[in-house]
């Protein structure tokens, strides 16, 4: 199962569409915020989480800190337009993946390949 967390409805739909095209047998859930993701995690246990960085309320890094103890084996990838070196370094330090927006089939495919190869 995949959980897509992004405040942009368009980004969530694009991510879901790319995943469905590449892995039609995968189940994809979505959340519009870090807070909503935490609520969803009471009912689901995703293997892969795509997480936006800049969201109203709880941002991506704060969400990672709360999600990690709940889903210690989940592969988390930050999917963001914030491509600064400091952002990449912090993602690496937290042990999560990093993928740049805009969302494309090739970028989602790379996230899936990285996830399946871990």
C-alpha positions as CSV (number, residue, x, y, z in Angstrom):
1,X,0.0,0.0,0.0
2,X,1.1,3.5,-0.8
3,X,0.1,6.7,1.0
4,X,0.4,10.0,-0.9
5,X,0.5,13.0,1.4
6,X,0.3,16.4,-0.3
7,X,-1.8,19.5,0.3
8,X,-2.2,19.9,-3.5
9,X,-5.1,17.9,-4.8
10,X,-3.5,18.0,-8.3
11,X,-0.2,16.6,-7.0
12,X,-2.1,13.7,-5.2
13,X,-4.1,12.8,-8.3
14,X,-1.0,12.9,-10.5
15,X,1.0,10.7,-8.1
16,X,-1.9,8.3,-7.8
17,X,-2.3,8.2,-11.6
18,X,1.4,7.5,-12.2
19,X,1.5,4.8,-9.6
20,X,-1.7,3.2,-11.0
21,X,-0.2,3.2,-14.5
22,X,3.0,1.5,-13.4
23,X,1.7,-0.8,-10.7
24,X,-2.1,-1.2,-11.3
25,X,-2.3,-3.8,-8.5
26,X,-1.1,-1.4,-5.8
27,X,-3.6,0.3,-3.4
28,X,-3.0,4.0,-3.1
29,X,-4.5,6.1,-0.2
30,X,-4.1,9.8,0.1
31,X,-4.0,12.5,2.7
32,X,-4.0,16.3,2.3
33,X,-1.9,17.1,5.3
34,X,0.5,15.6,7.8
35,X,-2.3,15.6,10.4
36,X,-4.6,13.7,8.0
37,X,-1.8,11.2,7.3
38,X,-1.4,10.5,11.0
39,X,-5.2,9.9,11.2
40,X,-5.1,7.5,8.2
41,X,-2.2,5.6,9.8
42,X,-4.6,4.4,12.5
43,X,-6.4,2.3,9.8
44,X,-3.7,1.5,7.2
45,X,-0.1,0.4,7.2
46,X,1.6,1.7,4.0
47,X,4.8,0.2,2.7
48,X,5.6,3.4,0.8
49,X,4.8,7.0,1.7
50,X,5.2,9.9,-0.7
51,X,5.3,13.1,1.4
52,X,5.3,16.7,0.4
53,X,7.5,19.0,2.4
54,X,5.7,22.4,2.4
55,X,2.2,21.9,3.6
56,X,0.0,24.1,5.9
57,X,0.1,22.9,9.5
58,X,2.4,20.0,9.9
59,X,5.1,20.1,7.2
60,X,6.9,17.1,5.8
61,X,9.8,16.9,8.2
62,X,7.6,17.2,11.2
63,X,5.3,14.5,9.7
64,X,8.3,12.2,9.2
65,X,9.2,12.4,12.9
66,X,5.7,11.4,13.9
67,X,5.2,8.8,11.1
68,X,8.5,6.9,11.6
69,X,7.6,5.4,15.0
70,X,4.2,4.3,13.7
71,X,5.5,2.8,10.4
72,X,9.2,1.9,11.2
73,X,9.5,-0.3,8.1
74,X,7.8,2.1,5.6
75,X,9.9,3.6,2.8
76,X,9.3,7.4,3.0
77,X,10.2,9.6,0.1
78,X,10.0,13.4,0.2
79,X,8.4,14.7,-3.0
80,X,9.0,18.4,-3.1
81,X,9.8,21.5,-5.2
82,X,12.2,22.6,-2.4
83,X,15.4,21.4,-4.0
84,X,17.9,23.2,-1.7
85,X,21.0,21.2,-0.6
86,X,20.0,21.7,3.0
87,X,16.6,20.0,2.3
88,X,18.3,17.1,0.6
89,X,20.8,16.7,3.4
90,X,18.1,16.8,6.1
91,X,16.2,14.1,4.1
92,X,19.3,12.0,3.9
93,X,19.9,12.5,7.6
94,X,16.4,11.2,8.4
95,X,16.9,8.2,6.2
96,X,14.2,9.1,3.7
97,X,14.3,9.4,-0.1
98,X,14.2,12.7,-2.0
99,X,12.4,13.3,-5.3
100,X,11.9,16.6,-7.1
101,X,8.6,18.1,-8.2
102,X,7.1,18.5,-10.7
103,X,5.7,15.0,-10.5
104,X,6.4,13.0,-13.7
105,X,6.0,9.4,-14.6
106,X,9.8,9.1,-14.7
107,X,10.2,10.5,-11.2
108,X,7.5,8.3,-9.7
109,X,9.0,5.3,-11.5
110,X,12.4,6.1,-9.9
111,X,10.7,6.2,-6.5
112,X,9.1,2.8,-7.1
113,X,12.3,1.3,-8.4
114,X,14.2,2.6,-5.3
115,X,11.5,1.3,-3.1
116,X,11.5,-2.2,-4.7
117,X,15.3,-2.3,-4.7
118,X,15.7,-1.6,-1.0
